[in-house]
Amino acid sequence: MTRTVLVAGAHGQVGQHLTELLGERDHEVRGMIRDESQVEDVESLGAEAVVADLTASVDHAVEGCDSIVFAAGSGGNDVYGVDRDGAINLLEAAEESGVDRFVMLSSMGADDPESGPDALEDYLIAKAEADERLRRSGVAHTIVRPGELTNEPGTGRIRAAESLKSGDGDIPREDVARTLAAALERDELVGETFEILGGDEPIDEELETVGSR
């Protein structure tokens, strides 16, 4: 099924992989960015660029989309303003416009922020609160929580489970993007929240296991 997908954070490291990948899967992709200077980069990935700020109105970015993948991040600069409130702002626009699918890039540790490193506690709280708001929405959703991210080439193989051991590996950003794209296309993952790390199983096969729980 071809979707019209808005990628929030299309110029980020995961977002660029995801934007290009969704286009290769024959979806119509709209890459949401905050800075006009990033338009050319996003268009080179095969997407329509749309400039919007998560802390302001995003209605024009959402209009005409049936699916959203939230892959944006504050980089630690404004975790509550972007990672929580920005995600919720986009979700509320999605609810208003009738978007029927929302995939959230979250983080391992969001279920128990106090148990993580002190430096990440606010970030994990922000992600947890955004995830909870998504769960309470009426939008069909999937929440994907990767562990530590690397820039190594993707392998196309992961581990996925409701809960994985913190510190027990990492995952290339490219494979996170592949997982987000696959999750968007799998109806059996609606309502699921799961964690991912690098592993031995092909992504599609591992996600089949998650969806059959």
C-alpha positions as CSV (number, residue, x, y, z in Angstrom):
1,M,0.0,0.0,0.0
2,T,1.4,3.3,-1.0
3,R,1.3,5.9,1.7
4,T,1.8,9.7,1.8
5,V,4.2,9.8,4.7
6,L,5.5,12.8,6.7
7,V,8.9,12.2,8.1
8,A,9.5,14.6,11.0
9,G,13.2,15.2,11.4
10,A,14.0,14.3,7.8
11,H,17.4,16.0,7.9
12,G,18.5,14.1,11.0
13,Q,20.8,11.1,10.8
14,V,18.0,8.5,11.1
15,G,15.6,10.7,9.2
16,Q,17.8,10.9,6.1
17,H,18.1,7.2,5.9
18,L,14.3,6.8,6.5
19,T,13.3,9.5,3.9
20,E,15.4,7.9,1.2
21,L,14.2,4.4,2.1
22,L,10.5,5.2,2.1
23,G,10.9,6.7,-1.4
24,E,12.5,3.5,-2.6
25,R,9.5,1.6,-1.2
26,D,7.3,3.7,-3.5
27,H,5.7,5.8,-0.8
28,E,5.1,9.5,-1.4
29,V,7.4,11.2,1.2
30,R,7.2,14.6,2.7
31,G,10.4,15.5,4.6
32,M,9.7,17.9,7.4
33,I,12.6,20.2,8.3
34,R,13.0,23.4,10.4
35,D,15.6,25.2,8.3
36,E,15.2,26.4,4.7
37,S,18.8,25.7,4.2
38,Q,18.0,21.9,4.4
39,V,15.5,21.9,1.6
40,E,18.0,20.9,-1.1
41,D,19.4,18.1,0.9
42,V,15.9,16.6,1.6
43,E,14.8,16.9,-2.0
44,S,18.0,15.1,-3.1
45,L,16.7,12.1,-1.0
46,G,13.6,12.0,-3.2
47,A,11.2,13.7,-0.9
48,E,9.1,16.9,-1.0
49,A,10.6,19.2,1.6
50,V,8.2,21.1,4.0
51,V,9.5,23.7,6.4
52,A,7.8,23.6,9.8
53,D,8.8,24.1,13.4
54,L,7.6,21.4,15.9
55,T,7.2,24.2,18.5
56,A,4.8,26.1,16.3
57,S,1.9,25.2,14.0
58,V,2.6,22.1,11.9
59,D,-0.9,21.9,10.3
60,H,0.4,22.7,6.8
61,A,3.0,19.9,7.1
62,V,0.4,17.3,8.1
63,E,-2.2,18.3,5.6
64,G,-2.7,15.6,2.9
65,C,-0.6,12.9,4.8
66,D,-2.1,9.6,5.9
67,S,1.0,8.5,7.9
68,I,3.6,10.1,10.1
69,V,7.0,8.9,11.3
70,F,8.4,11.0,14.2
71,A,12.2,10.8,13.8
72,A,13.0,14.3,15.1
73,G,15.1,15.0,18.1
74,S,16.4,17.9,20.2
75,G,19.9,16.7,20.4
76,G,19.7,17.4,24.1
77,N,19.0,21.1,23.6
78,D,15.3,21.3,24.4
79,V,14.1,17.8,25.4
80,Y,10.8,18.9,26.8
81,G,10.1,21.4,24.0
82,V,10.9,19.1,21.1
83,D,11.1,15.5,22.2
84,R,7.9,15.7,24.3
85,D,5.9,18.8,23.4
86,G,7.0,18.8,19.7
87,A,5.9,15.2,19.3
88,I,2.6,15.9,21.0
89,N,2.1,19.0,18.9
90,L,2.5,16.9,15.8
91,L,0.3,14.2,17.1
92,E,-2.5,16.7,17.8
93,A,-2.2,18.0,14.3
94,A,-2.4,14.4,13.1
95,E,-5.6,13.8,15.1
96,E,-7.2,16.9,13.7
97,S,-6.4,16.1,10.1
98,G,-7.4,12.4,10.3
99,V,-3.9,10.8,9.9
100,D,-4.4,7.1,10.3
101,R,-0.9,5.8,11.2
102,F,1.8,7.2,13.5
103,V,5.2,5.6,14.1
104,M,7.2,7.0,17.0
105,L,11.0,6.8,17.3
106,S,11.5,6.6,21.0
107,S,14.3,5.2,23.1
108,M,15.2,2.3,25.3
109,G,15.0,3.3,28.9
110,A,11.8,5.3,28.4
111,D,9.8,2.9,30.5
112,D,12.0,3.6,33.6
113,P,13.8,6.9,33.1
114,E,15.2,7.0,36.7
115,S,17.2,3.9,36.1
116,G,19.2,5.3,33.2
117,P,22.2,7.6,33.3
118,D,21.5,11.0,35.1
119,A,22.4,12.9,31.9
120,L,19.6,11.1,30.0
121,E,16.9,11.2,32.6
122,D,15.1,14.3,31.3
123,Y,15.3,13.1,27.8
124,L,13.9,9.7,28.7
125,I,11.1,11.3,30.8
126,A,10.2,13.5,27.7
127,K,10.1,10.4,25.5
128,A,8.0,8.5,28.0
129,E,5.5,11.2,28.2
130,A,5.2,11.6,24.4
131,D,4.8,7.9,24.1
132,E,2.1,7.8,26.7
133,R,0.2,10.6,24.9
134,L,0.4,8.6,21.7
135,R,-1.0,5.5,23.4
136,R,-4.0,7.5,24.6
137,S,-4.7,8.9,21.1
138,G,-7.1,7.4,18.7
139,V,-4.4,7.1,16.0
140,A,-3.1,3.6,15.0
141,H,0.5,3.7,16.3
142,T,3.7,1.8,16.8
143,I,6.5,2.9,19.2
144,V,10.0,1.8,18.3
145,R,12.7,2.1,21.1
146,P,16.3,1.6,19.9
147,G,19.3,1.3,22.2
148,E,22.6,3.2,21.6
149,L,22.9,4.4,18.1
150,T,26.0,4.1,15.9
151,N,26.9,5.3,12.4
152,E,28.2,1.9,11.3
153,P,26.7,0.5,8.1
154,G,23.4,-1.3,8.6
155,T,23.3,-5.1,8.5
156,G,19.5,-5.5,8.0
157,R,19.5,-7.7,11.2
158,I,18.1,-6.8,14.6
159,R,16.9,-8.1,18.0
160,A,13.5,-6.9,19.0
161,A,11.5,-7.5,22.1
162,E,9.2,-5.7,24.5
163,S,12.2,-5.3,26.8
164,L,15.9,-5.8,26.1
165,K,18.8,-5.4,28.5
166,S,20.2,-1.9,28.6
167,G,23.9,-1.8,27.5
168,D,23.6,-5.2,25.8
169,G,24.7,-3.9,22.4
170,D,23.9,-1.0,20.0
171,I,22.3,-0.6,16.6
172,P,23.3,1.3,13.4
173,R,21.0,4.3,12.6
174,E,20.5,2.8,9.2
175,D,18.9,-0.3,10.7
176,V,16.7,1.9,13.0
177,A,15.4,3.6,9.8
178,R,14.8,0.2,8.2
179,T,12.8,-0.9,11.2
180,L,10.7,2.3,11.2
181,A,9.9,1.8,7.6
182,A,9.0,-1.8,8.1
183,A,6.9,-1.0,11.2
184,L,4.9,1.6,9.2
185,E,3.8,-1.1,6.7
186,R,2.9,-3.8,9.2
187,D,-0.7,-3.7,10.5
188,E,0.1,-6.4,13.1
189,L,2.4,-3.9,14.9
190,V,-0.4,-1.4,15.6
191,G,-0.5,-0.8,19.3
192,E,2.9,-2.4,19.9
193,T,5.9,-0.8,21.8
194,F,9.2,-2.7,21.4
195,E,12.9,-2.2,21.8
196,I,15.6,-3.0,19.2
197,L,19.3,-3.6,19.1
198,G,21.6,-5.0,16.5
199,G,21.1,-8.8,16.2
200,D,21.2,-11.9,13.9
201,E,17.6,-12.0,12.6
202,P,16.5,-10.2,9.4
203,I,14.3,-7.2,10.3
204,D,11.1,-8.4,8.7
205,E,11.4,-11.8,10.3
206,E,12.1,-10.3,13.8
207,L,9.1,-8.0,13.5
208,E,6.9,-10.9,12.6
209,T,7.8,-12.4,16.0
210,V,6.9,-9.1,17.7
211,G,3.6,-8.9,15.9
212,S,2.7,-12.5,16.7
213,R,3.0,-12.1,20.5
